Amino acid sequence: MEVITYQCPQCGAPLKFNEETQHWDCEFCRGSFGLDEVQAAKPERQTETANQEPTEEAVNMREYICPQCGAQIVTDETTAASFCVFCQNATIFPEKLKGAFKPAKVIPFQKSKEDAQQAFRRLCSKKPLLPRDFYTPDRIEKITGVYVPFWLFDCHTSGAISASATRVATWSDRKYRYTKTDFYQVDRAGMMDFDHIPADGSKKMDNALMDSIEPYDFSKMMDFNTAYLSGFLAERYDEDNNAVYPRIKTRAEQSLVDALRGTINGYTGVMVQDQHLYVQESSHQNVLLPVWMLMSRYKDKDYLFAMNGQTGKIVGDLPISMGKAAAWFFGIMGAIAILLFIGGLFF
């Protein structure tokens, strides 16, 4: 299997994509090049090394030779772009993104690694119970840019809901307070079209986490080119469109129900009792979307931070220091006890 790296047209050093300029930069000669210039320069190519008598654990692993330093690069079967651990050369495996696995579009990174690191620091600064040894410089440095495979669906939906509603009125006279409740049957029906409903197609990614960093601006999608992967990790999908479609269908149905429910106004209470929904997929496509990620293991538990590589929206799961939590609890209890004691002196 072939391995490619994009090289500087001036000095031959590896190129990396610059999120701010949307150009490819050379760290050695300080050159900066547009997509046309990068495509015109022939990338360095190597072939996959042969595995002799692979072990059971290695069946789904692949070995490559780094074109820059000659070291071995080992990846799993879904990784489409990686780094050499020795020279940090950005390496792309184009064969993994061919045929049915070739993405139609890509949204290039627009937020830099420095942006992600600052966002992580801000998130940590807002967590007073966070252990101090969790947000160390070496941990923050491990934040990595990943192109995550997503499926985008266009759908047409139609449906109807039936709801029970109440309208409550109250008044009073000199002796009594009165309540009048009117009951209504409310029906709504409608249609909605959806463009670009996303669902990640990687088993490695947490679906809820990927949903949480939406939305993306899909008007900024570019035609896929492997050059955009230079300097980042990239995955190809291992869940096809049929596997993720139930999530899309559920999402479209809930959006339609919410829209129809939103038209029922002027009542004290509303409860949807019945619904009939229909979703028809019109098209789907495979795309790569940018995510900055940090997977950390702390005290035998995994914590994940993610940032939308286009908009900067962040989500994160962070640990709690039990020592800080205990100090905070007893500090609050001590303050309350002092206030009660002082209050008792005056009553």
C-alpha positions in Angstrom: 0.0 0.0 0.0 1.3 3.4 -0.9 2.4 6.1 1.6 2.7 9.8 0.6 4.0 13.0 2.2 3.7 16.5 0.8 7.0 18.2 0.4 8.1 21.8 0.1 8.6 22.8 -3.6 11.6 24.9 -2.5 13.6 22.7 -0.1 11.9 19.3 -0.1 11.0 19.4 3.7 7.6 18.2 4.8 4.6 20.6 4.5 1.9 21.1 7.1 -1.5 22.8 6.7 -1.7 26.2 8.3 -5.2 26.8 9.8 -5.0 30.6 9.9 -3.7 31.2 6.3 -5.3 28.1 4.7 -1.9 27.5 3.1 0.7 24.8 3.4 3.8 25.9 5.3 7.4 24.7 5.4 9.0 25.0 8.9 12.5 24.9 7.4 12.7 27.5 4.6 9.6 29.3 5.8 7.8 28.9 2.4 4.0 29.1 2.2 2.1 27.6 -0.7 -1.5 27.4 -2.0 -3.3 24.2 -3.0 -2.4 24.6 -6.7 1.3 24.8 -5.9 1.1 21.8 -3.5 -0.7 19.7 -6.1 1.9 20.6 -8.8 4.7 19.3 -6.6 5.0 15.5 -6.6 4.6 14.1 -3.1 7.1 11.6 -1.7 5.9 8.1 -2.1 6.7 4.8 -0.4 5.1 1.4 -0.3 3.8 -0.7 2.6 6.3 -3.0 4.2 5.6 -6.7 4.1 4.4 -8.4 7.3 5.8 -11.9 7.7 3.6 -14.3 9.7 1.5 -11.7 11.4 0.3 -12.4 14.9 -3.4 -12.5 15.8 -3.1 -9.0 17.3 -1.4 -7.7 14.1 -4.1 -8.9 11.6 -5.7 -5.5 11.5 -2.5 -3.5 11.8 -0.4 -2.1 8.9 3.3 -1.2 8.8 4.8 1.5 6.5 8.2 3.1 6.0 8.4 6.8 6.8 9.6 8.6 3.5 11.5 11.1 5.6 13.6 9.0 8.1 13.0 5.4 7.1 11.4 4.4 10.5 8.4 2.1 10.7 5.0 3.6 11.1 2.3 1.2 12.5 -1.4 2.1 12.2 -4.7 0.3 12.4 -6.9 -0.4 9.4 -9.0 2.8 9.7 -6.2 5.4 10.1 -5.8 7.4 6.9 -3.2 10.0 8.1 -0.7 9.9 10.9 2.8 11.0 12.1 6.2 9.3 12.3 7.0 9.0 16.0 10.6 9.6 15.3 10.8 12.6 13.0 7.1 13.8 13.3 6.8 13.7 9.6 3.1 14.0 8.5 2.3 10.8 6.6 -0.8 10.0 4.5 -2.1 6.6 3.4 -4.1 7.4 0.3 -5.2 3.8 -0.5 -7.4 3.9 2.6 -9.4 6.8 1.2 -10.1 5.4 -2.3 -13.2 3.9 -3.8 -16.2 3.8 -1.5 -14.0 5.2 1.3 -13.1 8.4 -0.6 -14.7 11.5 1.1 -16.7 13.8 -1.1 -15.9 16.9 0.9 -13.7 18.2 3.7 -13.9 21.2 6.0 -10.3 22.3 6.6 -9.1 23.2 10.1 -9.7 26.9 10.9 -8.7 26.7 14.6 -5.1 26.1 15.4 -3.5 23.9 18.0 -2.8 27.0 20.1 -6.5 27.9 20.0 -7.4 24.4 21.3 -4.8 24.6 24.0 -6.0 28.0 25.2 -9.6 26.7 25.2 -8.6 23.7 27.3 -6.8 26.0 29.8 -9.9 28.2 30.0 -12.1 25.2 30.6 -9.8 24.0 33.3 -9.6 27.4 35.0 -13.4 27.3 35.4 -13.2 24.1 37.4 -12.0 24.9 40.9 -12.2 21.2 42.0 -10.0 20.0 39.1 -6.8 18.2 40.3 -3.7 20.5 39.7 -1.7 17.7 38.1 -4.3 17.1 35.4 -3.7 20.2 33.3 0.1 20.0 33.2 2.0 21.4 30.1 2.9 17.9 28.8 -0.7 16.9 28.9 -1.9 20.0 27.1 0.8 19.5 24.4 -0.9 16.1 23.5 -4.0 17.8 22.0 -4.2 16.5 18.5 -6.1 17.5 15.3 -8.2 14.7 13.9 -10.3 14.6 10.7 -13.3 12.6 11.8 -15.4 10.8 9.1 -19.0 11.9 9.1 -22.1 11.1 7.0 -24.2 14.0 5.8 -27.8 13.2 5.0 -30.5 15.1 3.1 -34.0 14.1 4.2 -37.6 14.9 3.6 -39.9 14.4 6.5 -43.7 14.6 7.0 -45.9 13.8 9.9 -48.7 14.6 12.3 -49.1 14.8 16.1 -52.1 14.8 18.4 -51.9 16.5 21.7 -54.1 17.1 24.7 -54.1 20.7 26.0 -55.5 22.6 28.9 -56.3 26.2 29.5 -56.7 27.2 33.2 -58.3 30.3 34.5 -58.6 31.4 38.1 -60.5 34.1 39.9 -61.8 34.8 43.4 -64.4 36.7 45.3 -64.7 37.6 49.0 -65.2 34.0 50.1 -63.8 31.6 47.5 -61.1 31.1 44.9 -62.3 29.5 41.7 -60.4 27.5 39.1 -61.7 26.6 35.6 -59.9 24.1 33.4 -60.9 23.7 29.8 -59.6 20.6 27.9 -58.8 20.6 24.1 -57.7 18.1 21.5 -55.0 19.7 19.3 -53.8 18.3 16.0 -50.9 19.5 13.9 -49.4 18.2 10.6 -46.6 19.4 8.4 -43.5 18.7 6.3 -39.8 19.6 6.7 -36.7 19.2 4.5 -33.3 18.8 6.1 -29.9 19.4 4.5 -26.7 18.0 5.8 -27.8 16.2 9.0 -24.4 14.9 10.4 -23.6 11.6 12.1 -20.0 10.5 12.8 -19.1 7.2 11.1 -16.2 6.1 13.4 -16.6 3.5 16.1 -13.7 5.1 17.9 -15.6 8.3 18.5 -18.2 8.9 21.1 -21.5 9.8 19.3 -22.8 12.1 22.0 -19.5 14.0 22.1 -19.4 14.5 18.4 -23.0 15.7 18.4 -22.1 18.1 21.2 -19.5 20.1 19.2 -21.9 20.8 16.4 -22.8 22.8 14.4 -20.4 23.1 11.5 -20.8 25.6 8.7 -21.2 23.3 5.7 -21.1 26.2 3.2 -17.3 26.1 3.9 -16.8 22.6 2.7 -14.1 22.0 0.0 -13.7 19.2 -2.5 -11.7 16.5 -0.8 -7.9 16.5 -1.4 -5.4 14.5 0.6 -3.2 17.6 1.0 -5.6 18.9 3.6 -4.7 15.9 5.8 -1.0 16.9 6.0 -0.1 17.6 9.6 -3.2 15.9 11.2 -4.5 12.5 12.0 -7.4 11.3 9.9 -9.8 8.3 10.1 -11.9 6.6 7.4 -15.3 5.4 8.3 -16.0 2.0 9.8 -19.7 2.5 10.1 -21.4 2.9 6.7 -24.4 5.0 5.9 -26.8 2.2 6.7 -25.3 1.7 10.1 -25.7 5.4 11.1 -29.0 6.1 9.4 -31.2 5.1 12.5 -29.5 8.0 14.4 -30.3 10.3 11.5 -33.9 9.1 11.3 -34.4 9.6 15.0 -32.9 13.1 14.9 -35.1 14.1 11.9 -38.2 12.8 13.6 -37.6 14.6 16.8 -36.9 17.8 15.0 -40.2 17.6 13.2 -42.1 16.8 16.4 -40.4 19.8 18.1 -41.3 22.0 15.2 -45.0 20.9 15.2 -45.1 21.1 19.0 -43.8 24.7 18.8 -46.9 25.8 16.9 -49.2 24.9 19.8 -49.4 28.1 21.8 -51.8 29.8 24.2 -52.4 26.8 26.5 -51.5 26.3 30.1 -50.3 22.7 29.4 -49.7 20.5 26.4 -49.0 16.8 26.2 -48.3 15.0 22.9 -50.2 11.8 23.0 -49.8 10.4 19.5 -47.5 10.9 16.5 -47.2 9.5 12.9 -43.9 10.4 11.2 -42.3 9.6 7.9 -38.7 10.1 6.9 -37.4 9.7 3.3 -33.7 9.9 2.7 -32.9 11.8 -0.5 -29.1 11.6 -0.5 -26.0 11.0 1.6 -22.3 11.7 1.4 -19.1 10.9 3.3 -17.1 13.9 4.5 -14.2 14.6 6.9 -14.7 17.2 9.6 -12.0 18.8 11.9 -11.8 18.1 15.6 -9.1 18.9 18.2 -9.1 16.1 20.7 -7.3 15.1 24.0 -7.9 11.7 25.4 -6.4 11.5 28.9 -6.2 8.7 31.4 -6.2 9.9 35.0 -6.6 7.7 38.1 -7.5 4.7 35.9 -10.3 6.6 34.2 -10.5 8.1 30.7 -11.4 11.7 30.2 -12.0 13.3 26.8 -11.8 16.9 25.6 -12.9 17.9 22.1 -13.1 21.2 20.2 -14.8 21.9 16.9 -11.8 22.6 14.6 -13.9 25.1 12.6 -15.9 27.0 15.1 -14.0 26.5 18.4 -17.0 25.1 20.3 -15.7 22.9 23.1 -16.9 20.0 25.3 -15.0 18.2 28.0 -15.2 15.6 30.7 -12.8 16.5 33.6 -11.9 14.8 36.9 -12.7 16.1 40.4 -10.1 16.3 43.1 -11.6 14.6 46.2 -9.2 16.5 48.4 -10.3 19.9 47.0 -14.0 18.8 47.2 -13.6 17.8 50.9 -11.8 21.1 51.7 -14.5 23.0 49.9 -17.3 21.1 51.7 -15.8 21.5 55.2 -14.9 25.1 54.5 -18.6 25.9 53.6 -19.8 23.9 56.7 -17.4 25.8 58.9 -18.5 29.2 57.6 -22.2 28.2 58.2 -21.4 27.0 61.8 -19.6 30.4 62.5 -22.6 32.3 61.2 -25.0 30.3 63.3 -22.8 30.8 66.4 -22.6 34.5 65.8 -26.4 34.7 65.1 -27.0 32.8 68.4 -25.2 35.5 70.4 -27.8 38.1 69.4 -31.0 36.1 70.0 
